[in-house]
Amino acid sequence: MFSAFTQTVKAKPSLAAVQADVLSGLIVGIVALPLSMAFAIASGVAPQHGLYTAIVAGIVISLSGGSVINVSGPTAAFTVVLLPIVQKFGVGGLLVSGAMAGIIMIIMGAAKLGSLIEVVPYPVTVGFTSGIAVIIATFQIKDFFGLNVEPVDGHYLEQVGAIMRAVPTATLADFLIGMLTLTVLLVWPRLRSKVPGHLIAVLAGSVAAWAGSKISPDFVAATIGSRFHYEVNGVNGGGIPPFLPSLNWPWNLPGADGTPVGLSWKMLHDLFPSAIAIAVLGAITSLLCSVIADGLSGCKHDSNDELIGQGIGNIVAPFFGGIPATAAIARTATNIKAGGRTPLAAIVHSLFVLLAILLITPLLSYIPMASMAALLFIVAWNMSEVKHFIRTIRIAPRSDVAVLLICLSLTVFFDMAIAVGVGMSLAAILFIQNTISLTTTKKMEREHHGLGELSASVAVYDINGPLFFGSAQKAMKNIAAVSPDVRVVILEMSKVNIIDMSAMVAMESISQTLERNGIGLVVSGLQPRMLLTLRRAGLRRKTGKVEFSRTLADGVEKAKRLLRSLREHQAP
């Protein structure tokens, strides 16, 4: 816990490094300001909740996490999970489920599950992130074209149907503002300017919307100020309240019916599946970001500490109006490119957002909703990684392509949590299937140099590969069906590196079957730790029936003695 902060303090960064972090934090803050509002809006809540998340979670996670370079806050990946929660439980339910997810993430980190989450198969990751990108882009059509879409709580196809029915309500003003913002976002990177394109694009859209309304009264584009309203301590206004995030119990915030959600076991029970989904997605996204950041910066993160830090941040943020947060790949990459190397950069980014709330909230109200939609279009495009998606489809094994497409389809048409669960299950099944194919059992020919002169009554089987629940039966089934003239079986197991309980049971069954048929068994070359495991399971040396040897040559000698003993025992 707090390993990133501790590592930074021990390193004693120079004044030049501190200055680089401050500058990087300011640049990331400029990028994060519109993105935080956009992701909150896409999640179904007012934009200030995204800003509060960037402030509180950004500071807490940077201090308590395991990555010195990550920048955390609201992200695009969460929107597809959070929107259904808001629709069903309101903003209060969302914040409570976020705090519950934080507790789950701390448990995951304390249980050392960080390294396990890092090995999520690539097809699963690409599949659900591409699916999320499709959903994000689809749901921005409404604001990009200024559609008056009827409220629908159904799945993706029902949402698309509602959007299609609303096409006749499109407004020219919103479309033009959206296209202007999108054009700037696409063209600006080619100019190689150090000024973030997000800021210029949103600024251009806002100025155009304001100028258009002054030129023509009919040119009216929806803005943050016209879409969102607040009432704080008797003060009413449009857009974002110009107040700092304040402490408030999450369960006192309204649910879907407008009344406080309250705190009860039933509410916690109802929100638990959502909390699991938030925790799993947050863990995967954060650790994926950490791995990418390590590759770009040369730093090294602690995956379990990062999970604990993300958990602490997600517990604290809801008490200040923050929605679930995770490490953000785009903001982290910007931080690295700008020269940030310590948690100070993330803290400065959060302080920049805080100052923006105090100083420029009236100006933020002029940001058009179409500009926010255009911004999210670009986020969705970058998130989909179309080039990697197409390349995977072209060169990956058919089984991996199937997993990718299934994850994408389930994410879009059903649920992200289902997609990850099914994808991981399919990937695990394919892994087991591939691992089973690595385990072979071959009967060794008598001409083998290690066998010497061996009687035809002795059969030698070479077992190569891991023996576990998937491969044990396959490896052992041929051994049980030995020819009638065989009196001793040697199992050459020097190349076996894994034995699980299923394999132990299978070997015990083989031993008993051979013993009933009067056939001796010699287990040769098994590693000491696995040999000890077999003995604990009950498979021990039995004089005249079961023997163990360290080498094949020693096993051949023991087989000869065992064969003589069996013949003497069977002689009249």
C-alpha positions as CSV (number, residue, x, y, z in Angstrom):
1,M,0.0,0.0,0.0
2,F,1.2,3.6,-0.8
3,S,4.2,2.0,-2.6
4,A,4.2,4.6,-5.4
5,F,4.2,7.5,-3.0
6,T,6.9,5.9,-0.8
7,Q,9.0,5.1,-3.8
8,T,8.8,8.7,-4.9
9,V,9.8,10.1,-1.5
10,K,12.8,7.7,-1.3
11,A,13.9,8.8,-4.8
12,K,14.1,12.4,-3.7
13,P,13.1,14.0,-7.0
14,S,15.1,17.0,-8.2
15,L,13.7,20.5,-8.6
16,A,13.8,20.0,-12.4
17,A,11.8,16.7,-12.0
18,V,9.2,18.5,-9.8
19,Q,8.9,21.3,-12.4
20,A,8.4,18.7,-15.2
21,D,5.7,17.0,-13.1
22,V,3.9,20.3,-12.5
23,L,3.9,21.2,-16.2
24,S,2.8,17.7,-17.1
25,G,0.0,17.8,-14.6
26,L,-1.3,21.1,-16.0
27,I,-1.3,19.6,-19.5
28,V,-3.1,16.5,-18.3
29,G,-5.6,18.7,-16.4
30,I,-6.5,20.5,-19.6
31,V,-7.1,17.2,-21.3
32,A,-9.0,15.8,-18.4
33,L,-11.4,18.8,-17.9
34,P,-13.6,18.1,-21.0
35,L,-13.2,14.4,-20.8
36,S,-14.3,14.2,-17.2
37,M,-17.5,16.0,-18.0
38,A,-18.1,14.0,-21.2
39,F,-17.7,10.6,-19.4
40,A,-20.0,11.7,-16.6
41,I,-22.7,12.8,-19.1
42,A,-22.2,9.5,-21.0
43,S,-22.7,7.7,-17.7
44,G,-26.1,9.4,-17.2
45,V,-25.1,11.9,-14.5
46,A,-24.5,15.6,-14.4
47,P,-21.0,16.7,-15.6
48,Q,-19.9,18.0,-12.2
49,H,-19.8,14.4,-10.9
50,G,-17.0,13.7,-13.4
51,L,-15.1,16.7,-12.3
52,Y,-15.4,15.7,-8.6
53,T,-14.1,12.2,-9.6
54,A,-11.1,13.7,-11.3
55,I,-10.4,15.8,-8.2
56,V,-10.9,13.4,-5.3
57,A,-10.1,10.0,-6.9
58,G,-7.2,11.5,-8.8
59,I,-5.5,12.7,-5.7
60,V,-6.3,9.7,-3.4
61,I,-5.4,7.0,-5.9
62,S,-2.1,8.7,-6.9
63,L,-1.0,8.8,-3.3
64,S,-2.2,5.3,-2.2
65,G,-1.7,3.3,-5.4
66,G,1.1,1.2,-6.8
67,S,1.9,3.2,-10.0
68,V,4.0,6.4,-10.0
69,I,2.8,7.4,-13.4
70,N,-0.9,6.5,-13.6
71,V,-3.6,9.3,-13.8
72,S,-7.0,8.2,-12.5
73,G,-10.5,9.5,-13.0
74,P,-13.7,8.8,-14.8
75,T,-13.1,6.7,-18.0
76,A,-15.0,5.7,-21.1
77,A,-14.8,2.0,-20.3
78,F,-17.1,2.6,-17.2
79,T,-19.9,4.4,-19.1
80,V,-21.5,1.2,-20.4
81,V,-21.6,-0.2,-16.9
82,L,-22.6,2.9,-15.1
83,L,-25.5,4.1,-17.3
84,P,-27.7,1.1,-16.6
85,I,-27.1,1.5,-12.8
86,V,-28.1,5.2,-13.0
87,Q,-31.2,4.3,-15.0
88,K,-32.3,1.7,-12.4
89,F,-30.9,3.2,-9.1
90,G,-30.2,6.8,-9.8
91,V,-27.1,8.7,-9.0
92,G,-27.4,7.7,-5.3
93,G,-27.3,4.0,-6.2
94,L,-24.4,4.6,-8.5
95,L,-22.3,6.2,-5.8
96,V,-23.1,3.5,-3.3
97,S,-22.2,0.8,-5.7
98,G,-19.0,2.6,-6.5
99,A,-18.0,2.6,-2.8
100,M,-18.9,-1.1,-2.6
101,A,-16.7,-1.7,-5.6
102,G,-13.9,0.0,-3.8
103,I,-14.1,-2.4,-0.9
104,I,-14.1,-5.3,-3.4
105,M,-10.9,-3.9,-5.1
106,I,-9.1,-3.6,-1.8
107,I,-10.0,-7.2,-1.0
108,M,-8.7,-8.2,-4.5
109,G,-5.4,-6.4,-3.8
110,A,-5.0,-7.8,-0.3
111,A,-5.6,-11.3,-1.7
112,K,-2.7,-10.7,-4.2
113,L,-5.0,-11.1,-7.3
114,G,-3.3,-8.3,-9.2
115,S,-1.0,-10.6,-11.2
116,L,-3.9,-12.8,-12.0
117,I,-6.0,-10.0,-13.5
118,E,-3.0,-8.9,-15.6
119,V,-3.2,-12.2,-17.6
120,V,-6.6,-11.6,-19.1
121,P,-6.3,-13.0,-22.6
122,Y,-5.8,-10.4,-25.4
123,P,-8.9,-11.5,-27.4
124,V,-11.0,-10.9,-24.4
125,T,-9.6,-7.5,-23.8
126,V,-9.9,-6.4,-27.4
127,G,-13.4,-7.9,-27.6
128,F,-15.0,-6.1,-24.7
129,T,-13.1,-2.8,-25.2
130,S,-14.2,-2.8,-28.9
131,G,-17.8,-3.5,-27.7
132,I,-17.6,-0.7,-25.3
133,A,-16.4,1.6,-28.1
134,V,-19.4,0.6,-30.2
135,I,-21.9,1.4,-27.4
136,I,-20.2,4.8,-26.6
137,A,-20.3,5.9,-30.2
138,T,-23.9,4.8,-30.7
139,F,-25.2,6.6,-27.7
140,Q,-23.5,9.9,-28.8
141,I,-25.5,10.1,-32.0
142,K,-28.4,11.6,-30.0
143,D,-26.4,14.7,-28.9
144,F,-24.3,15.0,-32.1
145,F,-27.5,15.4,-34.2
146,G,-29.6,17.0,-31.4
147,L,-32.2,14.3,-31.5
148,N,-35.1,14.2,-29.2
149,V,-34.9,10.5,-28.2
150,E,-37.7,9.0,-26.1
151,P,-36.4,7.4,-22.8
152,V,-35.8,3.7,-23.2
153,D,-34.4,1.4,-20.5
154,G,-34.0,-1.6,-22.8
155,H,-30.9,-3.2,-24.3
156,Y,-28.8,-2.0,-27.2
157,L,-31.1,-2.8,-30.0
158,E,-34.0,-1.0,-28.3
159,Q,-31.8,2.0,-27.7
160,V,-30.8,2.0,-31.4
161,G,-34.5,1.7,-32.4
162,A,-35.3,4.8,-30.3
163,I,-32.5,6.7,-31.9
164,M,-33.7,5.7,-35.4
165,R,-37.3,6.8,-34.6
166,A,-35.9,10.2,-33.4
167,V,-34.0,11.0,-36.7
168,P,-36.7,13.4,-37.9
169,T,-36.1,15.6,-34.8
170,A,-32.4,16.3,-35.8
171,T,-31.4,19.9,-35.6
172,L,-29.0,21.7,-38.0
173,A,-27.3,23.7,-35.3
174,D,-26.2,20.7,-33.2
175,F,-25.0,18.9,-36.3
176,L,-22.9,21.8,-37.5
177,I,-21.3,22.3,-34.1
178,G,-20.7,18.6,-33.8
179,M,-19.0,18.4,-37.2
180,L,-16.9,21.5,-36.5
181,T,-15.7,19.9,-33.2
182,L,-15.0,16.6,-34.9
183,T,-13.1,18.2,-37.7
184,V,-10.8,20.1,-35.3
185,L,-10.2,16.9,-33.3
186,L,-9.2,15.1,-36.5
187,V,-7.1,17.8,-38.1
188,W,-5.3,19.2,-35.0
189,P,-3.0,16.3,-34.3
190,R,-1.5,16.7,-37.8
191,L,-0.4,20.2,-36.9
192,R,1.9,18.7,-34.2
193,S,0.9,21.4,-31.8
194,K,1.7,21.0,-28.1
195,V,-1.7,22.4,-27.2
196,P,-4.1,19.5,-26.5
197,G,-6.6,19.1,-29.4
198,H,-9.4,18.4,-27.0
199,L,-9.2,21.9,-25.6
200,I,-9.1,23.6,-29.0
201,A,-11.9,21.5,-30.4
202,V,-14.3,22.1,-27.5
203,L,-13.3,25.8,-27.5
204,A,-14.0,26.1,-31.2
205,G,-17.4,24.4,-30.8
206,S,-18.3,26.6,-27.9
207,V,-17.4,29.9,-29.7
208,A,-19.2,28.8,-32.8
209,A,-22.4,27.9,-30.8
210,W,-22.3,31.3,-29.0
211,A,-21.6,33.2,-32.2
212,G,-24.3,31.4,-34.1
213,S,-26.9,32.2,-31.5
214,K,-25.9,35.9,-31.7
215,I,-26.1,36.0,-35.5
216,S,-29.4,34.1,-35.7
217,P,-32.0,33.5,-33.0
218,D,-33.0,30.2,-34.7
219,F,-29.4,28.9,-34.3
220,V,-29.8,27.1,-30.9
221,A,-27.5,24.3,-29.9
222,A,-28.0,22.4,-26.7
223,T,-25.3,23.2,-24.1
224,I,-24.2,22.0,-20.7
225,G,-25.9,25.1,-19.3
226,S,-29.3,24.4,-21.0
227,R,-29.2,20.6,-20.4
228,F,-28.2,20.5,-16.7
229,H,-29.4,22.4,-13.7
230,Y,-28.5,22.5,-10.1
231,E,-29.8,23.6,-6.7
232,V,-27.3,23.9,-3.9
233,N,-28.1,25.5,-0.6
234,G,-31.0,27.4,-2.2
235,V,-28.9,28.6,-5.1
236,N,-30.3,27.6,-8.5
237,G,-28.4,27.7,-11.8
238,G,-27.7,26.0,-15.1
239,G,-24.6,24.0,-15.9
240,I,-22.1,23.2,-13.2
241,P,-22.3,24.5,-9.7
242,P,-19.3,26.8,-8.9
243,F,-18.7,25.1,-5.6
244,L,-16.0,22.6,-4.4
245,P,-17.0,19.0,-3.8
246,S,-18.4,18.7,-0.3
247,L,-18.8,15.7,2.0
248,N,-22.2,14.1,1.7
249,W,-23.5,10.5,2.4
250,P,-23.9,8.8,-1.0
251,W,-27.2,7.2,0.1
252,N,-28.7,10.6,0.7
253,L,-28.6,11.3,-3.0
254,P,-31.6,10.6,-5.1
255,G,-32.4,7.3,-6.7
256,A,-34.3,6.7,-10.0
257,D,-37.5,7.9,-8.4
258,G,-36.0,11.2,-7.2
259,T,-36.0,10.3,-3.5
260,P,-32.9,9.4,-1.5
261,V,-31.9,5.7,-2.0
262,G,-31.2,5.2,1.7
263,L,-28.9,2.6,3.2
264,S,-30.4,-0.9,3.7
265,W,-29.4,-4.5,3.3
266,K,-31.8,-4.8,0.4
267,M,-30.2,-1.9,-1.4
268,L,-26.7,-3.4,-0.8
269,H,-28.0,-6.7,-2.1
270,D,-29.5,-5.2,-5.2
271,L,-26.3,-3.2,-5.9
272,F,-23.9,-6.0,-5.3
273,P,-23.8,-7.4,-8.9
274,S,-23.2,-3.9,-10.2
275,A,-20.4,-3.4,-7.6
276,I,-18.8,-6.6,-8.8
277,A,-18.9,-5.5,-12.4
278,I,-17.4,-2.1,-11.5
279,A,-14.6,-3.7,-9.5
280,V,-13.7,-6.2,-12.1
281,L,-13.7,-3.7,-15.0
282,G,-11.9,-1.1,-12.8
283,A,-9.2,-3.7,-11.9
284,I,-8.7,-4.9,-15.5
285,T,-8.6,-1.3,-16.9
286,S,-6.2,0.0,-14.2
287,L,-3.8,-2.9,-14.5
288,L,-3.9,-2.8,-18.3
289,C,-3.1,0.9,-18.1
290,S,-0.3,0.2,-15.6
291,V,1.3,-2.3,-17.9
292,I,1.1,0.1,-20.9
293,A,2.5,2.9,-18.7
294,D,5.5,0.8,-17.6
295,G,6.3,0.0,-21.2
296,L,6.2,3.7,-22.2
297,S,8.0,5.1,-19.2
298,G,10.3,2.4,-18.0
299,C,8.7,2.5,-14.5
300,K,7.5,-0.5,-12.6
301,H,4.2,-0.7,-10.9
302,D,3.0,-2.9,-8.0
303,S,-0.3,-4.5,-9.2
304,N,-1.7,-5.4,-5.8
305,D,-0.9,-2.0,-4.4
306,E,-2.5,-0.4,-7.4
307,L,-5.7,-2.4,-6.8
308,I,-5.7,-1.3,-3.1
309,G,-5.1,2.3,-4.2
310,Q,-7.9,2.2,-6.7
311,G,-10.1,0.7,-4.0
312,I,-9.4,3.5,-1.5
313,G,-10.0,6.1,-4.2
314,N,-13.3,4.6,-5.1
315,I,-14.4,4.4,-1.5
316,V,-13.6,8.1,-0.8
317,A,-14.8,9.6,-4.1
318,P,-18.5,8.8,-3.7
319,F,-18.6,10.7,-0.4
320,F,-17.7,13.8,-2.4
321,G,-20.1,13.2,-5.3
322,G,-17.5,11.2,-7.4
323,I,-18.5,8.4,-9.7
324,P,-16.3,5.2,-10.1
325,A,-12.8,5.9,-11.2
326,T,-10.0,3.9,-12.8
327,A,-6.6,4.6,-14.3
328,A,-7.1,6.3,-17.6
329,I,-4.9,5.2,-20.5
330,A,-5.2,8.4,-22.5
331,R,-4.4,10.7,-19.6
332,T,-1.6,8.5,-18.4
333,A,0.0,8.4,-21.9
334,T,-0.4,12.2,-22.1
335,N,1.3,12.5,-18.7
336,I,4.3,10.3,-19.8
337,K,4.7,12.2,-23.1
338,A,4.6,15.5,-21.2
339,G,7.4,14.4,-18.9
340,G,5.5,13.4,-15.7
341,R,7.3,10.7,-13.7
342,T,5.8,10.9,-10.1
343,P,2.4,11.1,-8.5
344,L,2.8,14.8,-8.2
345,A,1.7,15.1,-11.9
346,A,-1.6,13.4,-11.1
347,I,-2.1,15.6,-8.1
348,V,-1.5,18.8,-10.1
349,H,-4.0,17.5,-12.7
350,S,-6.6,17.2,-10.0
351,L,-5.9,20.6,-8.6
352,F,-6.2,22.2,-12.1
353,V,-9.7,20.7,-12.4
354,L,-10.5,22.0,-8.9
355,L,-9.4,25.5,-9.9
356,A,-11.5,25.3,-13.1
357,I,-14.6,24.6,-11.0
358,L,-13.9,27.7,-8.9
359,L,-12.9,30.1,-11.7
360,I,-14.5,29.1,-15.0
361,T,-17.8,27.2,-14.4
362,P,-19.9,29.9,-16.1
363,L,-17.8,29.4,-19.2
364,L,-18.1,25.6,-19.0
365,S,-21.9,26.1,-19.3
366,Y,-21.4,27.3,-22.9
367,I,-19.9,24.0,-24.0
368,P,-22.3,22.4,-26.6
369,M,-23.5,18.9,-26.0
370,A,-22.7,18.2,-29.7
371,S,-19.0,19.0,-28.9
372,M,-19.1,16.5,-26.0
373,A,-20.5,13.9,-28.4
374,A,-17.8,14.6,-31.0
375,L,-15.2,14.2,-28.3
376,L,-16.6,10.9,-27.3
377,F,-16.7,9.7,-30.9
378,I,-12.9,10.2,-31.0
379,V,-12.5,8.5,-27.6
380,A,-14.6,5.5,-28.9
381,W,-12.5,5.3,-32.1
382,N,-9.2,5.3,-30.2
383,M,-10.6,2.8,-27.7
384,S,-11.7,0.4,-30.4
385,E,-8.2,0.1,-31.8
386,V,-9.5,-0.8,-35.2
387,K,-6.1,-1.6,-36.7
388,H,-5.4,-4.1,-33.9
389,F,-8.9,-5.5,-34.2
390,I,-8.6,-6.1,-37.9
391,R,-5.1,-7.5,-37.5
392,T,-6.3,-9.9,-34.9
393,I,-9.1,-11.1,-37.1
394,R,-6.6,-11.6,-39.9
395,I,-3.7,-13.4,-38.2
396,A,-5.1,-14.9,-34.9
397,P,-6.1,-18.6,-34.6
398,R,-9.8,-19.2,-35.4
399,S,-10.5,-20.0,-31.7
400,D,-9.1,-16.6,-30.6
401,V,-11.1,-14.8,-33.3
402,A,-14.2,-16.6,-32.0
403,V,-13.5,-15.5,-28.4
404,L,-13.0,-11.9,-29.6
405,L,-16.2,-11.7,-31.6
406,I,-18.2,-13.4,-28.9
407,C,-16.9,-10.9,-26.3
408,L,-17.7,-8.0,-28.6
409,S,-21.2,-9.2,-29.3
410,L,-22.0,-10.0,-25.7
411,T,-20.8,-6.6,-24.6
412,V,-22.9,-4.8,-27.1
413,F,-26.1,-6.8,-27.0
414,F,-26.1,-8.0,-23.4
415,D,-23.7,-6.9,-20.7
416,M,-20.0,-6.2,-20.2
417,A,-19.7,-8.4,-17.1
418,I,-21.3,-11.3,-19.0
419,A,-18.9,-10.7,-21.9
420,V,-15.8,-10.8,-19.7
421,G,-17.1,-13.9,-17.8
422,V,-17.9,-15.8,-20.9
423,G,-14.8,-14.7,-22.7
424,M,-12.6,-15.7,-19.7
425,S,-14.4,-19.1,-19.6
426,L,-13.9,-19.7,-23.3
427,A,-10.3,-18.7,-23.2
428,A,-9.7,-21.0,-20.2
429,I,-11.4,-23.9,-22.0
430,L,-9.2,-23.3,-25.1
431,F,-6.1,-23.1,-22.9
432,I,-7.0,-26.4,-21.3
433,Q,-7.6,-27.9,-24.7
434,N,-4.3,-26.7,-26.0
435,T,-2.5,-27.8,-22.8
436,I,-4.1,-31.3,-23.1
437,S,-2.6,-31.6,-26.6
438,L,0.9,-31.0,-25.1
439,T,0.6,-34.1,-22.9
440,T,1.6,-37.3,-24.7
441,T,2.0,-41.0,-23.7
442,K,4.1,-43.1,-25.9
443,K,5.2,-46.7,-25.6
444,M,9.0,-46.7,-25.8
445,E,10.5,-49.1,-28.4
446,R,12.9,-51.7,-27.1
447,E,15.7,-50.3,-29.2
448,H,15.7,-47.2,-27.0
449,H,19.3,-46.7,-25.7
450,G,18.1,-46.4,-22.1
451,L,16.4,-49.7,-21.9
452,G,19.2,-52.1,-22.6
453,E,18.2,-55.8,-22.8
454,L,14.6,-55.8,-21.6
455,S,12.1,-58.7,-21.6
456,A,9.0,-58.5,-23.7
457,S,7.1,-58.9,-20.5
458,V,8.0,-55.3,-19.5
459,A,6.3,-52.3,-21.2
460,V,7.8,-48.8,-20.9
461,Y,5.6,-45.7,-21.4
462,D,7.1,-42.3,-21.7
463,I,4.7,-39.6,-20.3
464,N,5.6,-36.1,-21.4
465,G,3.8,-32.9,-20.3
466,P,1.6,-31.7,-17.4
467,L,-0.8,-34.1,-15.8
468,F,-3.9,-32.4,-14.6
469,F,-7.7,-32.8,-14.7
470,G,-7.8,-32.3,-18.4
471,S,-4.9,-34.5,-19.5
472,A,-4.7,-37.2,-16.8
473,Q,-7.3,-39.5,-18.2
474,K,-6.0,-39.1,-21.7
475,A,-2.5,-40.0,-20.6
476,M,-3.5,-43.0,-18.5
477,K,-6.2,-44.7,-20.6
478,N,-3.6,-46.4,-22.9
479,I,-1.7,-47.7,-20.0
480,A,-4.6,-49.7,-18.5
481,A,-5.1,-51.6,-21.7
482,V,-1.8,-53.5,-21.8
483,S,-1.3,-56.7,-23.7
484,P,-1.8,-60.0,-21.8
485,D,1.9,-60.9,-21.9
486,V,3.0,-57.8,-20.1
487,R,3.8,-58.4,-16.4
488,V,5.5,-55.1,-15.4
489,V,4.8,-51.5,-16.5
490,I,7.4,-48.7,-16.3
491,L,6.1,-45.1,-16.3
492,E,9.0,-42.8,-17.4
493,M,7.8,-39.5,-15.9
494,S,10.9,-37.3,-15.8
495,K,9.3,-34.8,-18.2
496,V,6.1,-34.4,-16.1
497,N,6.1,-31.0,-14.5
498,I,2.6,-30.8,-13.0
499,I,0.4,-33.3,-11.1
500,D,-2.9,-32.3,-9.7
501,M,-5.5,-34.2,-7.7
502,S,-7.2,-35.7,-10.8
503,A,-3.9,-37.0,-12.0
504,M,-3.1,-38.5,-8.6
505,V,-6.5,-40.3,-8.5
506,A,-5.9,-41.5,-12.1
507,M,-2.5,-42.9,-11.2
508,E,-3.9,-44.6,-8.1
509,S,-6.6,-46.1,-10.2
510,I,-4.0,-47.4,-12.7
511,S,-1.9,-48.8,-9.9
512,Q,-4.9,-50.7,-8.5
513,T,-6.0,-52.0,-11.9
514,L,-2.5,-53.3,-12.6
515,E,-2.3,-54.8,-9.2
516,R,-5.6,-56.7,-9.6
517,N,-4.3,-58.1,-12.9
518,G,-1.0,-59.2,-11.3
519,I,1.0,-56.6,-13.1
520,G,3.8,-54.7,-11.4
521,L,4.4,-50.9,-11.6
522,V,7.6,-48.9,-11.6
523,V,7.3,-45.1,-11.5
524,S,10.6,-43.6,-12.8
525,G,12.1,-40.1,-12.9
526,L,9.3,-38.3,-11.1
527,Q,10.5,-35.0,-9.5
528,P,10.9,-35.2,-5.6
529,R,8.1,-32.7,-4.8
530,M,5.6,-34.6,-7.0
531,L,6.8,-37.9,-5.6
532,L,6.1,-36.6,-2.1
533,T,2.6,-35.5,-3.2
534,L,1.9,-39.0,-4.6
535,R,3.0,-40.6,-1.4
536,R,0.8,-38.3,0.6
537,A,-2.1,-39.3,-1.6
538,G,-1.5,-43.0,-0.8
539,L,0.5,-44.2,-3.8
540,R,3.5,-45.8,-2.0
541,R,6.1,-48.4,-2.6
542,K,4.7,-52.0,-2.2
543,T,7.2,-54.8,-2.2
544,G,6.7,-56.9,-5.2
545,K,4.0,-54.6,-6.6
546,V,4.9,-50.9,-6.8
547,E,8.4,-49.4,-7.0
548,F,9.9,-45.9,-7.6
549,S,13.2,-45.0,-9.3
550,R,15.1,-41.8,-9.9
551,T,16.4,-42.7,-13.4
552,L,15.1,-44.9,-16.2
553,A,18.2,-47.2,-16.0
554,D,17.4,-47.7,-12.3
555,G,13.8,-48.3,-13.2
556,V,14.7,-51.0,-15.7
557,E,16.7,-52.8,-13.0
558,K,13.9,-52.6,-10.6
559,A,11.5,-53.8,-13.3
560,K,13.7,-56.9,-13.8
561,R,13.7,-57.7,-10.1
562,L,10.0,-57.1,-9.9
563,L,9.4,-59.4,-12.9
564,R,11.5,-62.2,-11.2
565,S,9.5,-61.7,-8.0
566,L,6.2,-61.9,-9.8
567,R,7.3,-65.1,-11.7
568,E,8.5,-66.7,-8.5
569,H,5.3,-65.8,-6.7
570,Q,3.2,-67.3,-9.6
571,A,5.3,-70.5,-9.9
572,P,3.7,-73.6,-8.5
